Amino acid sequence: MKTVVALSAALLLTGCTLDLDAAHWAKAQTLPQQVTADEYLCARRALLIGPGPDLVLGGLLDVLRLALQERRQDSTFDGCMASQGYAKVE
């Protein structure tokens, strides 16, 4: 049981970081420093949307809540970058 808890915690902690790398977003005639600055702006906006509802039950429901929160933040970040004229490079 302790192994499952430790593995779940490690998985959640690795998923809580935003990947800010200029190679993932491109915009014509834009310096990497500007891409990074715009990524930080969009990351801040994504984090400001808040954590969503707090479920008192915990356990797997919190894992689901955190996954939904991360999706909302990713969507907000992607929308912000797209609105600034960037295209996602896969």
C-alpha positions, -999 to 999 in steps of 0.1 A, spaced: 0 0 0 28 24 8 43 17 -26 11 27 -43 9 59 -23 45 68 -30 41 60 -67 9 81 -69 25 110 -51 55 109 -74 33 108 -105 13 137 -93 43 158 -85 58 152 -119 26 163 -136 23 195 -117 50 214 -136 44 234 -167 68 226 -196 82 260 -206 104 254 -236 106 277 -266 109 247 -290 72 238 -284 58 271 -297 67 290 -328 59 324 -342 76 339 -373 104 363 -366 102 359 -328 133 356 -306 134 327 -281 135 352 -253 102 366 -264 87 331 -267 98 324 -232 84 357 -218 50 350 -235 51 314 -222 56 328 -186 27 352 -191 4 324 -203 16 301 -176 7 327 -150 -28 331 -166 -32 294 -165 -24 292 -128 -47 320 -119 -78 301 -130 -77 284 -96 -77 249 -83 -114 242 -88 -137 226 -62 -120 209 -33 -134 175 -27 -134 165 10 -135 128 2 -99 127 -10 -82 96 -24 -90 87 -60 -114 116 -63 -86 141 -56 -65 124 -83 -94 129 -107 -99 165 -96 -62 173 -101 -62 157 -135 -92 179 -145 -74 209 -131 -43 202 -151 -64 198 -183 -81 232 -176 -47 248 -171 -32 232 -202 -62 244 -222 -60 279 -209 -22 280 -216 -27 267 -251 -55 292 -258 -34 321 -245 -4 311 -267 -26 307 -298 -43 341 -292 -8 357 -293 -1 342 -327 19 311 -318 16 277 -334 23 246 -314 52 226 -328 50 188 -322 
